[in-house]
Amino acid sequence: RRDLTGEVIFTIDGDDTKDIDDAISIEKLSNGNYLLGVHIASVLAYLPFESNLVQEAISRGSSIYLSKNGIHNLESDQHNNIIPIFPLQFSGTDASLLEGCSRLANSYFFEIDNEGNVVNQSFQKTIVKNSKKCTYQEVNQVLDNGYDADYKLYETLDTLASISYILQNKFKPSEFYKEYKIL
């Protein structure tokens, strides 16, 4: 696995997200392109494929997200709105991309030019360390007001905002989506 624990990699999730399963990184390359990294927690790397836990997860297919008035969660004896593919005690801690913890991941890298074209892509098995667990509100606040405590995070988020703007201009929603306000 490629060790990325020294890179600025961070998560952006809702305030109440329990298992942090994806993170991103962004870098402006010397050729003017951007390198976007998408890092997905590699939960299966921690378990033997033949284990009962993996076979149960395969039979479930994915986590199931319910409405706020969902079912009674037997695992935590509280009302919750998710039936996880793996037990939250495992996926929400041991395999989760928690801030400051090194974790196994599958990383996808996309080199994107200034017009939003993917000019190169690759996949690597990696070890990542989440530099910062961010919420959507925190990211917007940093982008709007700056962030003195960690300039590297601000710089990274600013680069992410730049590539986001490029991609939004390239992939504008169709009039159909605007008309029906699906977005």
KEZA-565907 format. One record per residue (C-alpha): x, y, z; residue in one letter. Coordinates in steps of 0.001 Angstrom, whole numbers. Each point is the difference from the previous one (the first is absolute). Example, Ala and Ser with C-alpha at 12.3 -4.5 7.8 and 13.67 -1.06 7.14 Angstrom:
BEGIN
atom c1 = 12300 c2 = -4500 c3 = 7800 mardren = A;
atom c1 = 1370 c2 = 3440 c3 = -660 mardren = S;
***
This chain:
BEGIN
atom c1 = 0 c2 = 0 c3 = 0 mardren = R;
atom c1 = 1145 c2 = 3516 c3 = -759 mardren = R;
atom c1 = 441 c2 = 2075 c3 = 3160 mardren = D;
atom c1 = -1865 c2 = 3322 c3 = -289 mardren = L;
atom c1 = -67 c2 = 781 c3 = 3717 mardren = T;
atom c1 = 2061 c2 = 3174 c3 = -515 mardren = G;
atom c1 = -2447 c2 = 1481 c3 = -2541 mardren = E;
atom c1 = -2844 c2 = 2431 c3 = 727 mardren = V;
atom c1 = -3018 c2 = -2308 c3 = -228 mardren = I;
atom c1 = -3295 c2 = 965 c3 = 1594 mardren = F;
atom c1 = -3623 c2 = -990 c3 = 283 mardren = T;
atom c1 = -3106 c2 = 2096 c3 = -541 mardren = I;
atom c1 = -3142 c2 = -1441 c3 = 1545 mardren = D;
atom c1 = -3159 c2 = 938 c3 = 1830 mardren = G;
atom c1 = 112 c2 = 880 c3 = 3688 mardren = D;
atom c1 = -1488 c2 = -3349 c3 = 1030 mardren = D;
atom c1 = 1966 c2 = -2320 c3 = -2320 mardren = T;
atom c1 = 1072 c2 = -3109 c3 = 1903 mardren = K;
atom c1 = 2269 c2 = -1960 c3 = -2316 mardren = D;
atom c1 = 2449 c2 = 2169 c3 = -1908 mardren = I;
atom c1 = 541 c2 = -2089 c3 = -3103 mardren = D;
atom c1 = 1334 c2 = 2416 c3 = -2605 mardren = D;
atom c1 = 2499 c2 = 2836 c3 = -157 mardren = A;
atom c1 = 1488 c2 = 2267 c3 = -2647 mardren = I;
atom c1 = 3261 c2 = 1658 c3 = -869 mardren = S;
atom c1 = 813 c2 = 2582 c3 = -2648 mardren = I;
atom c1 = 3261 c2 = 1329 c3 = -1337 mardren = E;
atom c1 = 871 c2 = 2553 c3 = -2664 mardren = K;
atom c1 = 2664 c2 = -1612 c3 = -2196 mardren = L;
atom c1 = 2999 c2 = 1768 c3 = -1530 mardren = S;
atom c1 = -1556 c2 = -398 c3 = -3480 mardren = N;
atom c1 = -3051 c2 = 2031 c3 = 1118 mardren = G;
atom c1 = -2300 c2 = -3014 c3 = 324 mardren = N;
atom c1 = -1620 c2 = -1223 c3 = 3203 mardren = Y;
atom c1 = 427 c2 = -3388 c3 = 1647 mardren = L;
atom c1 = -3223 c2 = -961 c3 = 1772 mardren = L;
atom c1 = 229 c2 = -2968 c3 = 2358 mardren = G;
atom c1 = -3065 c2 = -1874 c3 = 1204 mardren = V;
atom c1 = 842 c2 = -2329 c3 = 2883 mardren = H;
atom c1 = -2495 c2 = -2697 c3 = 1009 mardren = I;
atom c1 = 410 c2 = -1919 c3 = 3253 mardren = A;
atom c1 = 1039 c2 = -3543 c3 = -841 mardren = S;
atom c1 = -2131 c2 = -1807 c3 = 2561 mardren = V;
atom c1 = 479 c2 = -3379 c3 = -1697 mardren = L;
atom c1 = 3796 c2 = 283 c3 = 339 mardren = A;
atom c1 = -385 c2 = -577 c3 = 3740 mardren = Y;
atom c1 = -1999 c2 = -3229 c3 = -273 mardren = L;
atom c1 = 414 c2 = -3410 c3 = -1636 mardren = P;
atom c1 = -2347 c2 = -298 c3 = -2977 mardren = F;
atom c1 = -1377 c2 = -3306 c3 = 1303 mardren = E;
atom c1 = -952 c2 = 1443 c3 = 3404 mardren = S;
atom c1 = -3644 c2 = 14 c3 = 1096 mardren = N;
atom c1 = 134 c2 = 3794 c3 = 303 mardren = L;
atom c1 = 1055 c2 = 477 c3 = -3640 mardren = V;
atom c1 = -2523 c2 = -2559 c3 = -1262 mardren = Q;
atom c1 = -2804 c2 = 1763 c3 = 1924 mardren = E;
atom c1 = 1082 c2 = 3354 c3 = -1460 mardren = A;
atom c1 = -31 c2 = -1476 c3 = -3516 mardren = I;
atom c1 = -3522 c2 = -1302 c3 = 552 mardren = S;
atom c1 = -1128 c2 = 3495 c3 = 1108 mardren = R;
atom c1 = 1615 c2 = 1692 c3 = -2997 mardren = G;
atom c1 = 138 c2 = 3472 c3 = 1585 mardren = S;
atom c1 = -957 c2 = 2005 c3 = 3046 mardren = S;
atom c1 = -3662 c2 = 1000 c3 = 118 mardren = I;
atom c1 = -895 c2 = 3565 c3 = 927 mardren = Y;
atom c1 = -3446 c2 = 581 c3 = 1467 mardren = L;
atom c1 = -2069 c2 = 3060 c3 = 768 mardren = S;
atom c1 = 492 c2 = 1784 c3 = 3322 mardren = K;
atom c1 = -2923 c2 = -2022 c3 = 1370 mardren = N;
atom c1 = 1728 c2 = -3230 c3 = -988 mardren = G;
atom c1 = 216 c2 = -3269 c3 = 1857 mardren = I;
atom c1 = 1181 c2 = -704 c3 = 3515 mardren = H;
atom c1 = 3745 c2 = -766 c3 = -170 mardren = N;
atom c1 = 678 c2 = -3209 c3 = 1914 mardren = L;
atom c1 = 3781 c2 = 521 c3 = -63 mardren = E;
atom c1 = 2 c2 = 3214 c3 = 2040 mardren = S;
atom c1 = -3487 c2 = -224 c3 = 1540 mardren = D;
atom c1 = -763 c2 = 3477 c3 = -1404 mardren = Q;
atom c1 = -2039 c2 = 1234 c3 = -2919 mardren = H;
atom c1 = 2281 c2 = 307 c3 = -2988 mardren = N;
atom c1 = -502 c2 = 483 c3 = -3727 mardren = N;
atom c1 = 2486 c2 = -2500 c3 = -1411 mardren = I;
atom c1 = 335 c2 = -3748 c3 = -334 mardren = I;
atom c1 = 3747 c2 = -235 c3 = -633 mardren = P;
atom c1 = 1613 c2 = -2509 c3 = -2341 mardren = I;
atom c1 = 2579 c2 = -660 c3 = 2753 mardren = F;
atom c1 = -577 c2 = 439 c3 = 3743 mardren = P;
atom c1 = 577 c2 = 3643 c3 = 963 mardren = L;
atom c1 = 2364 c2 = -1135 c3 = 2762 mardren = Q;
atom c1 = 2342 c2 = -1123 c3 = -2799 mardren = F;
atom c1 = -742 c2 = 2250 c3 = -2971 mardren = S;
atom c1 = -438 c2 = 3095 c3 = 2168 mardren = G;
atom c1 = 3241 c2 = -439 c3 = 1916 mardren = T;
atom c1 = 2585 c2 = -2569 c3 = -1087 mardren = D;
atom c1 = -398 c2 = 462 c3 = -3756 mardren = A;
atom c1 = -1350 c2 = 3552 c3 = -37 mardren = S;
atom c1 = 2142 c2 = 2873 c3 = -1279 mardren = L;
atom c1 = 37 c2 = 1708 c3 = 3390 mardren = L;
atom c1 = 1985 c2 = 3205 c3 = 341 mardren = E;
atom c1 = 3652 c2 = -624 c3 = 847 mardren = G;
atom c1 = -159 c2 = -3788 c3 = -487 mardren = C;
atom c1 = 1863 c2 = -1972 c3 = -2670 mardren = S;
atom c1 = -2384 c2 = -2255 c3 = -1927 mardren = R;
atom c1 = 18 c2 = -2300 c3 = -3011 mardren = L;
atom c1 = -1692 c2 = 1481 c3 = -3056 mardren = A;
atom c1 = -625 c2 = -394 c3 = -3701 mardren = N;
atom c1 = 1023 c2 = 3231 c3 = -1683 mardren = S;
atom c1 = -1072 c2 = 1241 c3 = -3403 mardren = Y;
atom c1 = 1982 c2 = 2826 c3 = -1584 mardren = F;
atom c1 = -1245 c2 = 2235 c3 = -2803 mardren = F;
atom c1 = 2205 c2 = 2508 c3 = -1775 mardren = E;
atom c1 = -2309 c2 = 2752 c3 = -1227 mardren = I;
atom c1 = 964 c2 = 2826 c3 = -2345 mardren = D;
atom c1 = -1209 c2 = 3613 c3 = 171 mardren = N;
atom c1 = -2994 c2 = -821 c3 = -2215 mardren = E;
atom c1 = -1210 c2 = -2831 c3 = 2240 mardren = G;
atom c1 = 1253 c2 = -2878 c3 = -2158 mardren = N;
atom c1 = 1395 c2 = -3071 c3 = 1732 mardren = V;
atom c1 = 3345 c2 = -470 c3 = -1733 mardren = V;
atom c1 = 1319 c2 = -2805 c3 = 2188 mardren = N;
atom c1 = -1345 c2 = -2295 c3 = 2705 mardren = Q;
atom c1 = 1310 c2 = -2751 c3 = 2240 mardren = S;
atom c1 = -939 c2 = -2261 c3 = 2890 mardren = F;
atom c1 = 2234 c2 = -914 c3 = 2925 mardren = Q;
atom c1 = -328 c2 = -1876 c3 = 3249 mardren = K;
atom c1 = 1120 c2 = 2473 c3 = 2639 mardren = T;
atom c1 = 409 c2 = 883 c3 = 3647 mardren = I;
atom c1 = -1516 c2 = 3411 c3 = 745 mardren = V;
atom c1 = -305 c2 = 2231 c3 = 3034 mardren = K;
atom c1 = -2947 c2 = 2364 c3 = 228 mardren = N;
atom c1 = 1519 c2 = 3436 c3 = 663 mardren = S;
atom c1 = -3340 c2 = 1544 c3 = 943 mardren = K;
atom c1 = -3596 c2 = -1134 c3 = 399 mardren = K;
atom c1 = -1959 c2 = 2876 c3 = -1516 mardren = C;
atom c1 = -3700 c2 = 669 c3 = -179 mardren = T;
atom c1 = -1611 c2 = 1715 c3 = -2983 mardren = Y;
atom c1 = -631 c2 = 3052 c3 = 2173 mardren = Q;
atom c1 = 3664 c2 = 177 c3 = 1094 mardren = E;
atom c1 = 1248 c2 = -261 c3 = -3584 mardren = V;
atom c1 = -2289 c2 = 2812 c3 = -1142 mardren = N;
atom c1 = 1083 c2 = 2127 c3 = 2958 mardren = Q;
atom c1 = 3694 c2 = -563 c3 = -771 mardren = V;
atom c1 = -513 c2 = 850 c3 = -3661 mardren = L;
atom c1 = -1988 c2 = 3135 c3 = 865 mardren = D;
atom c1 = 2136 c2 = 1297 c3 = 2888 mardren = N;
atom c1 = 3416 c2 = -1668 c3 = -205 mardren = G;
atom c1 = 1556 c2 = -2200 c3 = 2647 mardren = Y;
atom c1 = 2993 c2 = 1159 c3 = 2024 mardren = D;
atom c1 = 470 c2 = -3124 c3 = 2107 mardren = A;
atom c1 = 1045 c2 = -2234 c3 = -2911 mardren = D;
atom c1 = 1041 c2 = 1852 c3 = -3141 mardren = Y;
atom c1 = 714 c2 = -3263 c3 = -1854 mardren = K;
atom c1 = -3644 c2 = -1063 c3 = 439 mardren = L;
atom c1 = -1221 c2 = 3387 c3 = -1230 mardren = Y;
atom c1 = 2320 c2 = -182 c3 = -3012 mardren = E;
atom c1 = -1221 c2 = -3525 c3 = -779 mardren = T;
atom c1 = -3662 c2 = 987 c3 = 316 mardren = L;
atom c1 = 646 c2 = 3026 c3 = -2217 mardren = D;
atom c1 = 1511 c2 = -2306 c3 = -2650 mardren = T;
atom c1 = -3009 c2 = -2302 c3 = 360 mardren = L;
atom c1 = -2317 c2 = 2979 c3 = -535 mardren = A;
atom c1 = 1930 c2 = 858 c3 = -3201 mardren = S;
atom c1 = -398 c2 = -3466 c3 = -1519 mardren = I;
atom c1 = -3615 c2 = -110 c3 = 1175 mardren = S;
atom c1 = -699 c2 = 3214 c3 = -1913 mardren = Y;
atom c1 = 1650 c2 = -1413 c3 = -3134 mardren = I;
atom c1 = -2028 c2 = -3221 c3 = 210 mardren = L;
atom c1 = -3256 c2 = 1859 c3 = 670 mardren = Q;
atom c1 = 554 c2 = 2068 c3 = -3139 mardren = N;
atom c1 = 767 c2 = -3086 c3 = -2077 mardren = K;
atom c1 = -2867 c2 = -2130 c3 = 1305 mardren = F;
atom c1 = -2833 c2 = 2470 c3 = 324 mardren = K;
atom c1 = -3344 c2 = -1530 c3 = 922 mardren = P;
atom c1 = -2393 c2 = -334 c3 = -2904 mardren = S;
atom c1 = -3103 c2 = 2162 c3 = -236 mardren = E;
atom c1 = -2021 c2 = -3101 c3 = 947 mardren = F;
atom c1 = 1608 c2 = -106 c3 = 3438 mardren = Y;
atom c1 = -381 c2 = 3741 c3 = 483 mardren = K;
atom c1 = -3656 c2 = -93 c3 = -1030 mardren = E;
atom c1 = -868 c2 = -2774 c3 = 2421 mardren = Y;
atom c1 = 2357 c2 = 1226 c3 = 2714 mardren = K;
atom c1 = 1429 c2 = -3470 c3 = 478 mardren = I;
atom c1 = 3374 c2 = 1377 c3 = 1042 mardren = L;
***
